Amino acid sequence: MVENNHNFFGAPTVLYLCMDSSLTPWSMHDLGMMAQSIMLAATERGVSSAIAYNLVIYPELIRKEMNIPDDLSIVIGIAVGYADSGDRQNQFRSERRSLEEVVRFRGI
């Protein structure tokens, strides 16, 4: 499985999300919402995605290859492509707890 991370999960494309270095750590929330929106939009169009920190463990190599300026932090990578439905890893589904077990609504 770790090898899949290093091979971009076999995806033909990786999106690198970067953030201006002058922004506060709170901007990570914005970047996370943008990543989620990208992944949801891809799914809606039948394209699979996998977000992984392992895709950015060598930021200086990525920076050099992609000509990313030094004032941008390379935060996360999203592998994008078409899932191999026959792959055993793509067939695994973990059990989820119900919403009522993990969320408490007060005053609504």
Sequence and secondary structure as in RCSB ss.txt:
>XXXX:A:sequence
MVENNHNFFGAPTVLYLCMDSSLTPWSMHDLGMMAQSIMLAATERGVSSAIAYNLVIYPELIRKEMNIPDDLSIV
IGIAVGYADSGDRQNQFRSERRSLEEVVRFRGI
>XXXX:A:secstr
 HHHHHTGGG SEEEEEEEETTS TTHHHHHHHHHHHHHHHHHHTT EEEEEGGGGS HHHHHHHHT  TTEEEE
EEEEEE   TTSHHHH       HHHH      
